[in-house]
């Protein structure tokens, strides 16, 4: 390729690696020149071939040898950018059956931690052998710490600001009315004939910053498809639990219900307390959460589920209606993830919307704003519409 300029050579080398080896090693140009890969490109081509030319979940390419897989995982981190590494790791899980190999601690140390890997590890959950568990926790901790650093400031700012704005309610109970501020706010409504002020707006006393102003319950479906939502929920739960004005409870469920509130300070403990997979009994989970509500008008219950109910759907809807009727705010998040449009039960989502439970998917970056809207008792469906989030509607 002596007559080929560097730009063309690079382009042709990329095509050579895309097309693969063997028959793709032939003539690629009308001029009769063939592509000869550089030493580095040849190694890149080798790791691609080990993954994409190997039989799915078979012994080809990498085989079942942990040392060879470890070297391969190290190679892809050296030869490709982080975004590509994550894609290749995910592909390797499915094509080469690496889930079992990742149970070994020496394997985990070679993998680039990311959300997909954490989802895989918590999916493997209790089958991880004891000698690998601490390494797995280290990997999970690195990812959750990075997520918490990304989301903490925004969440604290949004929730604290909403609590401050909501502290002076316009509908206080009689004993909570701040009469001095109420009169000042309504002086324009002074009636000279009656020598009195007719208050159009009541102002309540601001609550102490140390007083619990809202109770937030995160109720999380731990079926296999909800893995990413479980990870983000654990991080948000840890952040919310650090706020003195909020009492946060975290509940996970399949056909059983597990309260992980005691582990909220550490997302890693939460994630290793879940068991992804199994059936789904939303009604049972809502029944448990309903029993934890002591101040309905100050409670926000966030149900994070794809709504594929395995229990009694009619009872689930009646339970949801009762929670809304008590004065609590109930929101159904079909997913809390960056993964785009989730698969969900559209009929159940529409039925929930019909009883006043907004149902939509939410990204982690928007979740703090969602919580702020709920704390201020704004219309959550209207909030979603302003952010171009499609909500389910009653049929």
N, C-alpha and C positions, 0 to 999 in steps of 0.2 A: 504494500500500500504506500509506496514511496511518493506517488503523485497525489495522494489524498490529503487535503488540508486537515488540520487538527479538529475543526468543527465538524466536518463530515465524518471523520474517523470516530469521534465521540458518538455522533448520532447513529452510525452504523453499528458500533459496538453495543449500544443500548438495544437496538433492534435484534442483534444477535442473541443477547441475553433474554430478551422477551420471547423470541422464537424457540430458544432452547438449543441443545447440541445436536449431534448426529447429522441428520439431513439438513439442519440449518447451518452446518459448517461449510456448505458449498459456496458456489458463486452467488454473490449478492449484488453485483453491479454489471452493467453491460460491458464495461471495460475489461471484464475477466478477472477482476481482483477478488480475492477471498478475505474474509475477516479473520485476523489473528489477534486474539485477546491479549491484553497486557497481563502481567503476572497477577496484579490486584484484581483485574476484571475476571480473570480465570477463577480466582478464589471466590469472588462474588457469585460467579456462575455456578460454582460447585455447591454452595450452600442453597442456592435456588433450586438446583437439580435435586438435591437431597430431599427437599420438601415437596416440590411440585411434580417431580417425575417419579415419586415413590407411590406404590399402591396405598390407597386409603387404609389407615389403621393396620398396615401390614409391616413386615419386617424389612422391606426395601429401604434404600436410602440410608437413614440413620440406624435402622435396626432397633433392637431392644436394649442396646448397650448404653447404660447411663453415662459412662465417660464420653462416648461419641456424641450423645445429645448435649452434654455439658459443653463440649468444644463447639458444637454447632451453635448453641445459644450465645456463646461468647463471640463467635465469628460474626453473627448477624448484627450484634451490637457494635462491632468494629467496622463493618462495611456499609451499614445503612443508617439513615437518620432515625431518630426516635419514633416518629410516626409510622415509618415502615416496619420497624422492629415490632411494634405492637400488633400490626396486622399479621406479620409472619408468625408471631407467637400464638395468636388466636387460631390461625390456620393450622399450625402444628398440633394444637390440642385435638382438633377433629381428624386431620388427615393421618397423623402418625400415632394416635393413641397415647399422647404424652401425659394424660391426666394421672395415670398410675406412676409414671416416672417422676412427676413433680412431687410425689409424696416423699421423695428422698431429700434430706437436707442439703446434700452437696449439689443437687439439681437446683433447689430454690435459691441458692446463693449466686447462681449464674444468670438468673432471669431478671430482666428489667421490670421492676414493680410498676403496675398500672392497674386501673380500675377493672379491666377484664380479668387480670390474674387474680385480684382479690375476690372477684365474683366466683372464679373457679375454685379458689381455696375454701371459701365458706360453703360452696356447694359440696366439696369433698368433706368438709366439716369433721364429723366425728370419726371418719375412717382414716384420718391422718394418723400414722403411728406416733407413739409417744416421743420417739427420738427425733422426729421431724417437726413436732408441734411448735417448739420455741422458735425455730427458724421460720416457720410459716407465720407465726405471730409477728416476728420482726418485719417480714415483708408487708404484712397487712398494716402494721403500725406506720411504716414509712408512707404508704399511700394515704391513710386516713389523716396523718399529720399534715401532709401537703394539702389535702382537701380542706381541712379545718383552717389552715392559714389563709387559704383563698377565700373562704366563706365567712369567717368569724366576724371581721370588722363590719361587713355589710349587714349581717344579721343583727348584731348588737345595735348598730345604729338605727336600723329600720324598726326593730321591736321596741327599743327604748324610747324612740321618738313617738311611736304610736301610743305607748303607755302614758307618756307625758300629756299627749293631746287628749287622750281619753279620760285622764284623771278628773277633769272638770266636766262632768256629764251634764247634758241639758235636760235630763229626765231623772233627777235624783229623787230618792225617797224623801218623805217629809222631814225625817230627822237629820238627813244629810244636806239640807238646803243651806247654802251660805247666803243669809238674808242681806248682808251688807253689799255683797257683790251682785246679788240678784236685783236689789233696788237700783244700784248704780247702772246696771246694764239696761234698765227699763225706765229711766227717768223721762225719756221722750214720750212715755205713755202716761204721764201724770194727768190725772183728771181733776181740774180745779173745782168743779162743782161738788165733788165727793172728797176732795182733799186727800187723795190716795193715788197710788201707782198701781196700774193694772199690769201685772207681769206677763209678758208674752214668752219670756225665756227664763227658765229657772237655772241657777248656777249652783252646782254642788261643791262641797269642800274637796280640795285636792287630797288625794291619799298620800300617806307617807311613802317615801321611796323604799322603805324596808317592808312595806305591807304587800302581801301577795295580791296582785290586781287581776291576774288571769290564770286560769288553769288550762294547760295545753296537754292533750292526750294524742300521742302519735300511735295509731293502730295499724300495724304493718302486716300485710299478707306475705308470708314467707314461701309461697309456691315458687318453683324453680325459675319462672319467667320474671320474677320480681327482684332478682339478685341486685341489680344496680340500684334500684329504689331502696333496698334494705341498707346498702352501704351509705348512701347519702342521708337516709333517715337517722342512722346511728350518729353521723357527724353533726347534723342539725340538733339532734337530741342532746348531745354533749354541750353544744354551744348554748342552747336554751336553758339547760339545767344550771348554767353558771350565772344566770340572771336572777337576782333576789326577788324581783317583782313578779316572777313567773314561776309557777309550780308545774313541772313537766313530768309526764309519765310516758313510758314507752312500752308498748304491748305488741308482741308478735304472735301470729297464729297460723295454723293450718287447720287440721280438725281438732287440735288442742289449742289452748291459750296459755301463753307464758308471759309473765310480767317481768321485764328486765330493767325496771326503773332503778333498782339498786346498783346496776352496772353502768348507769348513764354517764358517769364521769369519764369512762374509758371506752371509746368506740370499739376497741379491739375486743374487750370482754363481751360487749353486746354482740358483735359479729360471730364470735365463737360460741355464743349462746343460742344462735338460731340454727335451724335445721332445714335448709332449703329442700323443697320437694314435698311430696305428700298431697293430701286432699286440701279442700278449702271449706271452712264453715264460718262464713262472715257473720251470720246471725249469732252464733255462739260468742264470737269476739265482741260484737256490739253489745251483747247482754252483759259481758264482763265489764266493758267500759262504762256502760250505763250505770252499773253498780258503784263505780268510782266517782261519779259526778255528785258533788256536794253543793256546788253553787252554779246552777244551770246557766244563769244569765252571764256569768263570768267564765264560762267554759267553752273552749274550742276543741272539738274532736275532729282530727284529720284521719280519715280512713284512706289508706294507701293500698289500693287493690285493683286488679283488672276486672273484678266483679263477676268472675266465673264461680258462682255459688254452688257448692256441693251439698249444702244443707237445704233447709226449707226456705225457698225464695220469698214466698208470701210473708212468712214470719219475719224474715230479714227486713222487708219493707215496712211492716208494721212497727218493728223495733226502731227503725230509722225515723219514722213519723213521730213516734213517742218521744224520741230524743229531741227532735226539732220542736215539738209541741211543748216541751218543758222549758224552752227558752234558750237552750244550748245552741251553739253554732256547729253544724255538721257539714264537713266538706269531703267529697270523694275525689281523691287524686288517682287517676287511672295509671299514672306512673310519675315518679320523681326522678327523672333521668335526663341525660342529653341524647338519648337514643332515638329521638323522633317519635312518630306516631305509634302508640302501643296497640297491641291486640287487646280487645276488651269486649265484654258482653254489652252490646249496644242497648238491648232491651232493658236490662237492669239499670243502666246509666240513665236512660230516658225516664224510667219509673221513679228513680231517686230524684231526678230533676222535677218531676211532677209533684213531689211532696216537699219541695223547697231545699233539696240538697244539690248544690251545683256539682257537676261531675266533669272533670277535664284533666288533661295531663299538664304537668308543670315542670319546667327546667329548674335545676338547683339555683341558677342565678336569679330567677324570679321568685323563688320561695320566700325570701325575707319580705319582699313587698306584699306577697299574698298574706303572710301572717300579720303584717301591719294593717292591711285592710280589714282582716277579721277582728283584730283587737279593737279597732275603731268602730266596729259594727257597721262598716260600709257594705253595700251590696256586692258580694263577691263575684256574682255573675257579671255585673257591670264592670268590675275591675278587670275580669278576664277579657271582656270585649275590648276594653281600651288597650289591651296588650296583644290584640289579634289572636287570642287563644280561643279555639273552638270549644264550646261547651255543649253537652248533651241537652236535648229539649224533650219535654213530655210529648208522647205520641197520642 
